[in-house]
Amino acid sequence: MSSINKTEFTPSYLFLVGIPGLEVFHAWLAVPLSIIYIVTLLGNGTLLLAISTVMNLHRPMYLLIALLSCSDLVLSSSILPKMLSLFWFKDEAITFSACLFQMFLIHAFAAVESGILSCMAIDRFVAVCNPLRYTTIVTNTLIGKMALAILLRAGGLIVALPILTARLSFCSRHIPHSFCEHIAVAKLSCVDITVNNLYGLIATLSVAAMDFPCIGVSYVQILRAVLQLPCKDQFKAFNTCVAHVCVMSLLFVPVLFSLVLHRFHHNIPLYVHILLVNTYLLLPPVANPLIYGGKMKEIRLGILKMLELKRTMHLI
C-alpha cells in the first residue's frame, strides 16, 4: 500500500540537505571550508602559473603536476561553491540538470585524479629504474597522450551515471548529502535502481582495476631498485618519490577507510560517511600544492622566478 500512495515525478528542482545530523553546525563548518577553497584556488593557481611561466618547468613531471592542479580546481569548484551557499545562506535548491552536471563533474574528475596519480607512478618508475632513458621514454608528447586517454576514460565511464539517473522517476526531492552524489540522488527514486548500483560499481572497479595495479607495481619496482643503490644514493632516490606518495596517501587512504566503513559498519551515522567522502574529495586539492611546493626545490625556485619576473615587468 505504501508504494501505491507514493507520487512519482521528474523534478525540476532538488534540495540538498547538507550533512544530515549536523545541520546546526553548517555555519561553523562553512568557515574551514571557505579557507580550504581559498587556499585551493591560490595554491593550485600559483602552481599552474609557475609551471606555465617558467621554461625550466616545462618537463613531463611538472606537466603532470599541472594536470593534477587543473583537476583539483575543477573538483573543488564543482563541490564547494554550492556547498558554501548551502551552509552560509541555506540555499538548498539545485536544478535537476545542474545536479546531473555536478554529478558528472565530481565522479569524472575523481577518476581523472586517480588516472593522473597512476601516470605519476609510471613517471617515477622510469626516472628511478631507467634514468638514462628517461628523457627519451617520458616526453611531453607522451604526457599529452596520457592526459587525453585519462580524460576520455573518465568521460566515457562516468557519462552513463547522469544518463541513468535522468531516466528515473522520483518520490522525494531532498538529497541527504552535501552534493549530488550518484547513489544519494538515485535513492530518491521510487523505481528499482539496480542498474544504477551495478553500473556505479562497475565504473569504480574499472578505474581501480586499471590504476591500483599500475601504482602498486610501479612503487614495488621503485623500492626494489632503490634498495639496491648505495646508502648515500637511497635518500636522494626516495626523495624524488616522497611528494607523490604523500599525495596518493591523501586520496586513497580516506577512500579505503570510507569503503571499509560503508561495507562492514552499517550502524555508523550517515554524517560520518559524508564527512569521509568530503575529506577524500576536498583535502587533496588543498594539500597537493602545499606538498609539491614544499618538497620540490624546482617548483619553489620556479615560483620565485615567476615573482621576480612579475616584479621586473611591473618596474618597467
PAVEX-602175 format. One record per residue (C-alpha): residue number from 1; x, y, z. Coordinates in Angstrom, 2 decimals. Layout:
N
+------+---------+---------+---------+
| resi |      c1 |      c2 |      c3 |
+------+---------+---------+---------+
|  NUM |       X |       Y |       Z |
...
+------+---------+---------+---------+
This chain:
316
+------+---------+---------+---------+
| resi |      c1 |      c2 |      c3 |
+------+---------+---------+---------+
|    1 |    0.00 |    0.00 |    0.00 |
|    2 |    2.87 |    2.39 |    0.77 |
|    3 |    4.21 |    2.05 |   -2.77 |
|    4 |    0.75 |    2.79 |   -4.22 |
|    5 |    0.46 |    6.02 |   -2.24 |
|    6 |    3.81 |    7.36 |   -3.46 |
|    7 |    3.64 |   10.04 |   -6.12 |
|    8 |    6.22 |    9.65 |   -8.87 |
|    9 |    7.56 |   12.71 |  -10.69 |
|   10 |   10.51 |   14.08 |  -12.61 |
|   11 |   11.75 |   17.05 |  -10.55 |
|   12 |   12.76 |   20.41 |  -11.95 |
|   13 |   14.48 |   21.17 |   -8.63 |
|   14 |   16.11 |   19.04 |   -5.94 |
|   15 |   17.10 |   20.14 |   -2.43 |
|   16 |   20.42 |   19.35 |   -0.74 |
|   17 |   20.17 |   18.54 |    2.96 |
|   18 |   23.88 |   19.13 |    3.60 |
|   19 |   25.27 |   16.83 |    6.29 |
|   20 |   22.32 |   15.04 |    7.94 |
|   21 |   22.60 |   15.17 |   11.73 |
|   22 |   24.99 |   18.13 |   11.67 |
|   23 |   22.66 |   20.82 |   10.27 |
|   24 |   23.13 |   23.03 |   13.33 |
|   25 |   26.87 |   23.12 |   12.64 |
|   26 |   26.61 |   24.07 |    8.96 |
|   27 |   27.51 |   27.72 |    9.53 |
|   28 |   30.55 |   26.72 |   11.60 |
|   29 |   31.65 |   24.13 |    9.04 |
|   30 |   31.43 |   26.79 |    6.33 |
|   31 |   34.36 |   28.68 |    7.92 |
|   32 |   37.06 |   25.99 |    7.43 |
|   33 |   35.52 |   25.05 |    4.08 |
|   34 |   35.87 |   28.66 |    2.91 |
|   35 |   39.52 |   28.67 |    3.98 |
|   36 |   40.07 |   25.35 |    2.20 |
|   37 |   38.59 |   26.72 |   -1.02 |
|   38 |   40.62 |   29.93 |   -0.91 |
|   39 |   43.87 |   28.01 |   -0.27 |
|   40 |   42.96 |   25.55 |   -3.02 |
|   41 |   42.43 |   28.34 |   -5.56 |
|   42 |   45.57 |   30.25 |   -4.55 |
|   43 |   47.82 |   27.19 |   -4.22 |
|   44 |   46.84 |   25.45 |   -7.43 |
|   45 |   46.61 |   28.74 |   -9.31 |
|   46 |   50.16 |   29.62 |   -8.24 |
|   47 |   51.44 |   26.19 |   -9.27 |
|   48 |   49.82 |   26.45 |  -12.69 |
|   49 |   51.13 |   29.97 |  -13.23 |
|   50 |   54.66 |   29.00 |  -12.23 |
|   51 |   54.73 |   25.87 |  -14.40 |
|   52 |   53.29 |   27.70 |  -17.42 |
|   53 |   55.60 |   30.73 |  -17.00 |
|   54 |   58.99 |   29.20 |  -16.12 |
|   55 |   60.54 |   27.33 |  -19.07 |
|   56 |   62.60 |   25.08 |  -16.80 |
|   57 |   59.35 |   23.54 |  -15.54 |
|   58 |   58.08 |   22.58 |  -19.00 |
|   59 |   59.03 |   18.97 |  -18.35 |
|   60 |   56.91 |   15.80 |  -18.00 |
|   61 |   56.94 |   15.53 |  -14.21 |
|   62 |   55.83 |   19.15 |  -13.77 |
|   63 |   53.26 |   18.89 |  -16.57 |
|   64 |   51.69 |   16.01 |  -14.64 |
|   65 |   51.60 |   18.20 |  -11.54 |
|   66 |   49.94 |   20.93 |  -13.62 |
|   67 |   47.32 |   18.42 |  -14.83 |
|   68 |   46.69 |   17.40 |  -11.23 |
|   69 |   46.24 |   21.06 |  -10.25 |
|   70 |   43.72 |   21.57 |  -13.06 |
|   71 |   41.80 |   18.50 |  -11.91 |
|   72 |   41.92 |   19.74 |   -8.29 |
|   73 |   40.48 |   23.11 |   -9.29 |
|   74 |   37.62 |   21.55 |  -11.26 |
|   75 |   36.83 |   19.06 |   -8.50 |
|   76 |   36.81 |   21.68 |   -5.72 |
|   77 |   34.87 |   24.20 |   -7.79 |
|   78 |   32.27 |   21.53 |   -8.61 |
|   79 |   31.57 |   20.98 |   -4.90 |
|   80 |   32.47 |   23.92 |   -2.69 |
|   81 |   30.64 |   26.96 |   -4.14 |
|   82 |   27.26 |   25.24 |   -3.88 |
|   83 |   28.13 |   23.69 |   -0.51 |
|   84 |   29.17 |   27.07 |    0.90 |
|   85 |   25.99 |   28.65 |   -0.47 |
|   86 |   24.03 |   25.90 |    1.30 |
|   87 |   25.90 |   26.24 |    4.61 |
|   88 |   26.08 |   30.06 |    4.70 |
|   89 |   22.74 |   31.05 |    3.15 |
|   90 |   20.64 |   27.84 |    3.36 |
|   91 |   20.48 |   27.82 |   -0.44 |
|   92 |   19.30 |   24.21 |   -0.69 |
|   93 |   17.72 |   24.26 |   -4.15 |
|   94 |   19.57 |   22.99 |   -7.21 |
|   95 |   18.04 |   22.42 |  -10.63 |
|   96 |   17.84 |   18.80 |  -11.74 |
|   97 |   20.06 |   19.47 |  -14.78 |
|   98 |   22.64 |   21.29 |  -12.62 |
|   99 |   22.57 |   18.37 |  -10.19 |
|  100 |   23.27 |   15.90 |  -13.01 |
|  101 |   26.09 |   18.09 |  -14.33 |
|  102 |   27.63 |   18.35 |  -10.85 |
|  103 |   27.33 |   14.57 |  -10.50 |
|  104 |   29.22 |   14.07 |  -13.76 |
|  105 |   31.99 |   16.53 |  -12.89 |
|  106 |   32.59 |   15.15 |   -9.40 |
|  107 |   32.72 |   11.48 |  -10.37 |
|  108 |   34.60 |   12.10 |  -13.63 |
|  109 |   37.33 |   14.25 |  -12.10 |
|  110 |   37.73 |   11.88 |   -9.16 |
|  111 |   38.55 |    9.27 |  -11.82 |
|  112 |   40.84 |   11.78 |  -13.57 |
|  113 |   42.77 |   12.33 |  -10.31 |
|  114 |   43.27 |    8.60 |   -9.92 |
|  115 |   44.49 |    8.32 |  -13.51 |
|  116 |   46.96 |   11.19 |  -13.12 |
|  117 |   48.38 |    9.59 |   -9.96 |
|  118 |   48.93 |    6.34 |  -11.85 |
|  119 |   50.77 |    8.29 |  -14.57 |
|  120 |   52.90 |    9.92 |  -11.89 |
|  121 |   53.78 |    6.46 |  -10.55 |
|  122 |   54.88 |    5.36 |  -14.04 |
|  123 |   56.90 |    8.58 |  -14.44 |
|  124 |   58.75 |    7.96 |  -11.15 |
|  125 |   59.26 |    4.29 |  -12.06 |
|  126 |   61.05 |    5.23 |  -15.28 |
|  127 |   63.01 |    8.03 |  -13.56 |
|  128 |   64.32 |    5.74 |  -10.81 |
|  129 |   64.60 |    2.38 |  -12.59 |
|  130 |   65.72 |    3.56 |  -16.03 |
|  131 |   67.17 |    7.07 |  -15.55 |
|  132 |   69.43 |    7.04 |  -18.63 |
|  133 |   66.46 |    6.56 |  -20.96 |
|  134 |   64.01 |    8.73 |  -19.02 |
|  135 |   64.12 |   11.72 |  -21.39 |
|  136 |   63.57 |    9.54 |  -24.45 |
|  137 |   60.76 |    7.43 |  -22.92 |
|  138 |   58.80 |   10.06 |  -20.98 |
|  139 |   58.28 |   13.06 |  -23.26 |
|  140 |   55.87 |   15.98 |  -23.25 |
|  141 |   54.08 |   14.38 |  -26.21 |
|  142 |   53.59 |   11.17 |  -24.23 |
|  143 |   52.19 |   13.15 |  -21.29 |
|  144 |   49.72 |   14.84 |  -23.66 |
|  145 |   48.55 |   11.46 |  -25.00 |
|  146 |   48.23 |   10.05 |  -21.48 |
|  147 |   46.21 |   13.10 |  -20.37 |
|  148 |   43.84 |   12.68 |  -23.34 |
|  149 |   43.42 |    8.97 |  -22.56 |
|  150 |   42.65 |    9.75 |  -18.89 |
|  151 |   40.00 |   12.33 |  -19.85 |
|  152 |   38.40 |   10.03 |  -22.41 |
|  153 |   38.36 |    7.14 |  -19.94 |
|  154 |   36.77 |    9.23 |  -17.20 |
|  155 |   34.22 |   10.83 |  -19.52 |
|  156 |   33.34 |    7.53 |  -21.20 |
|  157 |   32.85 |    5.68 |  -17.92 |
|  158 |   31.04 |    8.40 |  -15.97 |
|  159 |   28.73 |    9.92 |  -18.60 |
|  160 |   26.33 |    6.99 |  -18.10 |
|  161 |   25.73 |    7.91 |  -14.43 |
|  162 |   23.72 |   11.13 |  -15.06 |
|  163 |   22.01 |    9.47 |  -18.05 |
|  164 |   20.87 |    6.52 |  -15.91 |
|  165 |   19.76 |    8.91 |  -13.16 |
|  166 |   17.83 |   11.16 |  -15.54 |
|  167 |   15.60 |    8.24 |  -16.61 |
|  168 |   14.38 |    7.61 |  -13.04 |
|  169 |   11.06 |    8.70 |  -11.53 |
|  170 |   11.40 |   10.27 |   -8.09 |
|  171 |    9.35 |   10.16 |   -4.87 |
|  172 |   11.42 |   12.72 |   -2.93 |
|  173 |   13.25 |   15.93 |   -3.71 |
|  174 |   15.59 |   16.07 |   -0.68 |
|  175 |   19.10 |   14.67 |   -1.18 |
|  176 |   20.65 |   13.55 |    2.14 |
|  177 |   24.09 |   14.74 |    1.09 |
|  178 |   26.17 |   17.89 |    0.68 |
|  179 |   26.38 |   17.48 |   -3.12 |
|  180 |   24.76 |   15.46 |   -5.91 |
|  181 |   26.45 |   12.12 |   -5.31 |
|  182 |   25.19 |    9.48 |   -7.73 |
|  183 |   23.69 |    6.91 |   -5.36 |
|  184 |   22.37 |    9.56 |   -2.94 |
|  185 |   20.31 |   11.01 |   -5.81 |
|  186 |   19.32 |    7.63 |   -7.25 |
|  187 |   17.95 |    6.50 |   -3.87 |
|  188 |   15.29 |    9.23 |   -4.09 |
|  189 |   13.66 |    7.20 |   -6.87 |
|  190 |   10.52 |    5.12 |   -6.50 |
|  191 |   11.70 |    2.59 |   -9.08 |
|  192 |   14.35 |   -0.10 |   -8.97 |
|  193 |   17.88 |    1.35 |   -9.07 |
|  194 |   19.76 |   -1.95 |   -9.50 |
|  195 |   21.16 |   -0.78 |  -12.86 |
|  196 |   22.48 |    2.43 |  -11.26 |
|  197 |   24.05 |    0.49 |   -8.39 |
|  198 |   25.59 |   -2.08 |  -10.71 |
|  199 |   26.97 |    0.43 |  -13.20 |
|  200 |   28.34 |    2.66 |  -10.44 |
|  201 |   30.18 |   -0.36 |   -9.02 |
|  202 |   31.47 |   -1.36 |  -12.47 |
|  203 |   32.78 |    2.17 |  -13.13 |
|  204 |   34.52 |    2.32 |   -9.75 |
|  205 |   36.07 |   -1.14 |  -10.13 |
|  206 |   37.17 |   -0.36 |  -13.70 |
|  207 |   39.12 |    2.69 |  -12.56 |
|  208 |   40.56 |    0.81 |   -9.58 |
|  209 |   41.49 |   -2.23 |  -11.69 |
|  210 |   43.47 |   -0.04 |  -14.08 |
|  211 |   45.11 |    2.36 |  -11.62 |
|  212 |   45.81 |    0.42 |   -8.41 |
|  213 |   47.92 |   -2.35 |  -10.02 |
|  214 |   49.81 |    0.27 |  -12.04 |
|  215 |   50.62 |    2.30 |   -8.93 |
|  216 |   51.40 |   -0.78 |   -6.82 |
|  217 |   53.71 |   -2.45 |   -9.35 |
|  218 |   55.50 |    0.84 |  -10.10 |
|  219 |   56.31 |    1.54 |   -6.46 |
|  220 |   57.31 |   -2.07 |   -5.72 |
|  221 |   59.79 |   -1.86 |   -8.59 |
|  222 |   60.97 |    1.56 |   -7.38 |
|  223 |   61.53 |    0.17 |   -3.86 |
|  224 |   63.49 |   -2.80 |   -5.23 |
|  225 |   65.66 |   -0.53 |   -7.37 |
|  226 |   66.30 |    1.93 |   -4.54 |
|  227 |   67.30 |   -0.80 |   -2.06 |
|  228 |   69.98 |   -1.94 |   -4.50 |
|  229 |   71.60 |    1.52 |   -4.53 |
|  230 |   74.42 |    2.57 |   -2.21 |
|  231 |   73.14 |    4.06 |    1.07 |
|  232 |   74.21 |    7.59 |    0.11 |
|  233 |   72.06 |    7.45 |   -3.06 |
|  234 |   68.99 |    5.87 |   -1.46 |
|  235 |   67.83 |    9.06 |    0.25 |
|  236 |   68.04 |   11.05 |   -2.98 |
|  237 |   66.06 |    8.39 |   -4.86 |
|  238 |   63.41 |    8.17 |   -2.15 |
|  239 |   63.15 |   11.96 |   -2.06 |
|  240 |   62.11 |   12.07 |   -5.72 |
|  241 |   59.03 |    9.96 |   -4.87 |
|  242 |   58.04 |   11.16 |   -1.40 |
|  243 |   55.81 |   14.03 |   -2.61 |
|  244 |   53.87 |   11.68 |   -4.92 |
|  245 |   53.46 |    9.09 |   -2.15 |
|  246 |   52.09 |   11.78 |    0.20 |
|  247 |   49.59 |   12.95 |   -2.42 |
|  248 |   48.41 |    9.40 |   -3.15 |
|  249 |   48.03 |    8.69 |    0.56 |
|  250 |   45.78 |   11.73 |    0.99 |
|  251 |   43.43 |   10.40 |   -1.68 |
|  252 |   43.48 |    6.63 |   -1.30 |
|  253 |   43.66 |    6.19 |    2.49 |
|  254 |   40.35 |    8.04 |    3.17 |
|  255 |   38.78 |    6.25 |    0.18 |
|  256 |   39.71 |    2.82 |    1.52 |
|  257 |   38.64 |    3.78 |    5.04 |
|  258 |   35.29 |    5.00 |    3.72 |
|  259 |   34.74 |    1.80 |    1.72 |
|  260 |   35.51 |   -0.37 |    4.77 |
|  261 |   33.07 |    1.60 |    6.94 |
|  262 |   30.40 |    1.52 |    4.24 |
|  263 |   30.65 |   -2.25 |    3.73 |
|  264 |   31.17 |   -3.53 |    7.28 |
|  265 |   29.79 |   -0.94 |    9.71 |
|  266 |   26.18 |   -0.25 |    8.78 |
|  267 |   25.42 |    1.30 |   12.17 |
|  268 |   27.83 |    4.18 |   11.56 |
|  269 |   25.88 |    7.51 |   11.32 |
|  270 |   25.33 |    8.86 |    7.81 |
|  271 |   27.21 |   12.08 |    8.59 |
|  272 |   30.42 |   10.07 |    9.20 |
|  273 |   30.26 |    8.65 |    5.68 |
|  274 |   29.54 |   12.08 |    4.18 |
|  275 |   32.41 |   13.69 |    6.10 |
|  276 |   34.77 |   10.97 |    4.85 |
|  277 |   33.63 |   11.49 |    1.25 |
|  278 |   34.20 |   15.24 |    1.60 |
|  279 |   37.62 |   14.53 |    3.12 |
|  280 |   38.96 |   12.48 |    0.23 |
|  281 |   37.47 |   14.84 |   -2.36 |
|  282 |   38.42 |   18.19 |   -0.78 |
|  283 |   41.61 |   17.52 |    1.22 |
|  284 |   43.93 |   16.52 |   -1.68 |
|  285 |   43.20 |   19.67 |   -3.74 |
|  286 |   44.21 |   21.93 |   -0.84 |
|  287 |   47.18 |   19.81 |    0.24 |
|  288 |   48.70 |   18.94 |   -3.17 |
|  289 |   50.17 |   22.40 |   -3.95 |
|  290 |   51.50 |   22.67 |   -0.39 |
|  291 |   53.19 |   19.26 |   -0.68 |
|  292 |   54.71 |   19.90 |   -4.10 |
|  293 |   55.67 |   23.47 |   -3.25 |
|  294 |   57.33 |   22.33 |   -0.02 |
|  295 |   59.00 |   19.14 |   -1.26 |
|  296 |   60.18 |   20.09 |   -4.74 |
|  297 |   63.00 |   22.59 |   -4.91 |
|  298 |   62.50 |   23.23 |   -8.64 |
|  299 |   58.91 |   24.35 |   -8.06 |
|  300 |   59.92 |   26.67 |   -5.20 |
|  301 |   62.59 |   28.20 |   -7.42 |
|  302 |   60.10 |   28.43 |  -10.30 |
|  303 |   57.63 |   30.36 |   -8.13 |
|  304 |   60.42 |   32.72 |   -7.03 |
|  305 |   61.46 |   33.27 |  -10.66 |
|  306 |   57.86 |   33.96 |  -11.62 |
|  307 |   57.53 |   36.53 |   -8.82 |
|  308 |   60.83 |   38.16 |   -9.81 |
|  309 |   59.71 |   38.33 |  -13.45 |
|  310 |   56.42 |   39.96 |  -12.47 |
|  311 |   58.24 |   42.43 |  -10.22 |
|  312 |   60.62 |   43.32 |  -13.08 |
|  313 |   57.77 |   43.81 |  -15.54 |
|  314 |   55.97 |   45.99 |  -13.01 |
|  315 |   59.05 |   48.20 |  -12.59 |
|  316 |   59.39 |   48.56 |  -16.35 |
+------+---------+---------+---------+
